[in-house]
Amino acid sequence: MKIPRKGCVFICNPNNPTGVLIQKKEMLKIISAAKKKSAIVFVDETFIELVPGHDESVIKHLKNFENLFILRSLTKSFGLAGIRIGYGVGSPQIIDPLQKIKIPWNVSNMAQLAASAAVCYHPFLDKTRKLIKKERNFIFSNLAKSKKFACYTSATNFLLVKTKIKSKLLQKKLLKQKILIRDCSTFRGLNQNYIRVAVKTRRENIKLLKALEAI
């Protein structure tokens, strides 16, 4: 990885849309190398709380790196769709300038109440991680048998799938069955042969798999 001097490195971990998780040991090497070049490392850990164990976060190492800023989102972890709520953690050198330019009243009262209730309910995340791991393996093992699709391993609540059918066409066909997938053709490095599917309940996952095979 080429790190620009006095620049900024953006890393999504786990990555979206691949679901690939960079190990903490490797992340710390990148952050350390960036520190030597006076570069800031912006780590998007939006999905890391959905990773079983979630021990690969670098949040506990903030005190050692004033060049590190971490973004978290409660919207993904607790399924708060429609409520824009999250937080950033970093050193005063990064936070203070951001405080000066942030939009006032950027978090609504409703979002604050929802977030306060969500973070106090720890059993939800534990139950969710177990469900995701079980159902992700279920989807992966079934798609591995398919001749139409190739599924990539993931550490979080979605899977990147390579398809022989054009992604936009596939998205359109599935939408008629009230199944929504992500067309990944707009992601850099991917094309119209890639989609992202979410890990849901067993009933919903079976519906998705049957619909994919029927196309």
N, C-alpha and C positions, 0 to 999 in steps of 0.2 A: 504494500500500500504506500502510495506517495503522499506524504504529509506536507502541506504548504506551510512555510514559515509564517508565523503570526496569522495563520488562517484558521479555518474551522472544518472539522471532520464530522460528518453526520453518519451515524450507524443505527440501524433499526435492529434490535435484538430482543426476541426472535425476529427474523426478517419477515417482512410482508411484501410479496405473497408466497415466498417459498416455505416459510415456517422453520427455516434453518436457525439453529441456536449456536452462537459463537460462545465457546467455553470461556469462563471467567479468566482463566490463566492467559488466554490469547488477548482478551479485551484489555487486561492490565498492561500487557506489552505495548499495545497500540496507544493507550493513554499515556504511558510513560514516555514513549517515543515522541508523542505530540507535545508533551510538557517540555522536552528538551528543545523543541522548535517554537516554543511560546504559542502553540496552537491550542484552540479550544476543541474539546470533544463533546459533541452533543449526542447522547445516547437515548434513543426512543425505546423505552421498556414497556410500552403499552400492553403487550401481550405476555410479559414475563411472569406475571402472577398466575397465569393459567398453565404454566409449565409445572408438572409434578416435581415437587422438591423445591422449585424456584430458587435454587442455591447459586445459580450462575449470575445473579445480579451483582453489579459493581457498586451498589448504593452504600454498602458498608465501608467502602474505600474512599469516600468523598473527602474525608479529613486529610488524606494523603495527596490529593490532587486538586489544586485550586483551579485547574483548567477543565474540570469535569462538570457537566450539567446533565441531569437525568430527568426525563419526562415520563410521567405515569398518567394513566387514564382510568378513572373509575367506571367510565361508560362501558368499556369492554369487559373488565373483570367482573362487574356486578350486573351486566345486562341492562344498563340504564339508557336504553335507546331513546334518543330525542332530548336527553338531558346532557348538555355540554359541561362536563365537570372533570377536572384533572388537576395535576399539580407538577411543579418543577422543583428540583432540589439541586442546589449548587453552592459554590463559595460566595462570600460577599462581593468579590471582584466581578462576578457574573450577575448576581441577583440585583445589586444596587443600581446598575445602569438600566436594567430591565424595569425596575420599579418606577423609574423616572419617565418611561415612555409607554407604560401599559395603559390600556383603556380603563377609565374609571367605571366602577360597578360592572365589572366583566363577568361576575358570577351571580346568577339570580338567587333569590331567596329559596325558590323551589329546589334549585340544584344543591344549595347548601344543606337544606333539610334532608334531601335524598342521600347525599354523600355521608352526612353524619350518621344516619341510620344504617347505611350499608357497611361502613368500616367497622361497626360494632358487632356485626353478625359474622364471626369467623367461621362457623360450621359451613356456611354457604360455599365459601371458596374451596374448602377441603372436599366437599361433596362434588363440586363442579369439576375439580381436577381429576378425580377418580372417574367420573362419567366421561370426560373428554378423552382420557387415555384409553378407556375400554372401547368407546365408540369410534375413535380414530383408527384403532387397530382393526376394528370390524370393517370399516370402509376400505382401508388400505388392503386388507387381505382379499376382499371381494374384487376390487378393481385390479389387483395383481393377476387375477385369472382372466381378465378381459382382453380381447384382441383389439378392441377399439380404443382403449385408454391405457395410459401409463401413469402411475401415481408415484409421487416423490415423498420420501419420509419427512415427517414434520414433528416439531416439538410442542406445537400449540393447538389451537382450536379450529384450524383450517388445513386444507391439503391442496397443494398445487398439482394439477392434473394435465397431462398432455393428451390431446385428442386429435383424431384423424378428421373430425368434423370441424368446420370453421366455428370459432368461438361465438361469434355474433349470431350465427344461425342456430347453434345449440342453445344459446341463451334464450332466443326467441321461442324455440320449440318447448323448452322446459317451462317458460313463463306461462304458457297456455295451460300447464298443469299446476300452476301456482307454486312453482319451484324457482327460486331465484339463485342464480350463480353469478360469479364475478368474471366478466370478460377481461382477461389479462393482456390483451393485445396492446394496451396503452402503457404497460410497464416497460421500462427500458431493458433491453436484452431478451424480451419475450416477443411472441408474435401471435397471430390469429389461431394458433393451435394450442393455446394454453387457457385454462380456466382455473378458478379457485372455488372450492366447495367448503362450506362450513360443516363442522361436526355438530350434530344435533342429537335428538333422542333416537332410540332404536327404531321406533315407528317411522319417524321422518327420514332416517337414513336408509331404511329399506325402500321407502317410496322413491327416494333419489336414485338408488342403485337400479331399481326396476325400470325407472324412466330412462336412465342412461342406456341400459342394455336394449330397450325397446326401440331406440332411435337408430 
